[in-house]
Amino acid sequence: MLLVEGGVARCEGELNLANASQWLVQGEAALKDGVTVFDLAEIGQFDSSALSLMLSLRRRAQAAGSAIEFHNAPESLASLAELYGVTDQI
């Protein structure tokens, strides 16, 4: 679930294939509301869907002429991004 406070979307809970589409809808809504920072500090369990979501949100932001940032990514998510070769994109 995304909780938006002060222009920052805090990501809380699990992010996996089963709920990735819900996260995407919430992320797109946050982007439309002008959110440019997604805080991942409180993300629970996740799978590679998390990377897919991040890349999708980045593409949507770029298409709208915006830049977004992902803060406080768990080390295991950063390792997964490195494994898939997308570290520079998140």
Stockholm file with secondary structure:
# STOCKHOLM 1.0

chainA/1-90         MLLVEGGVARCEGELNLANASQWLVQGEAALKDGVTVFDLAEIGQFDSSALSLMLSLRRRAQAAGSAIEFHNAPESLASLAELYGVTDQI
#=GR chainA/1-90 SS CEEEETTEEEECEEESTTTHHHHHHHHHHHHHTTCCEEECTTEEEECTHHHHHHHHHHHHHHHTTCCCEEESCCHHHHHHHHHHTCGGGC
#=GC SS_cons        CEEEETTEEEECEEESTTTHHHHHHHHHHHHHTTCCEEECTTEEEECTHHHHHHHHHHHHHHHTTCCCEEESCCHHHHHHHHHHTCGGGC
//
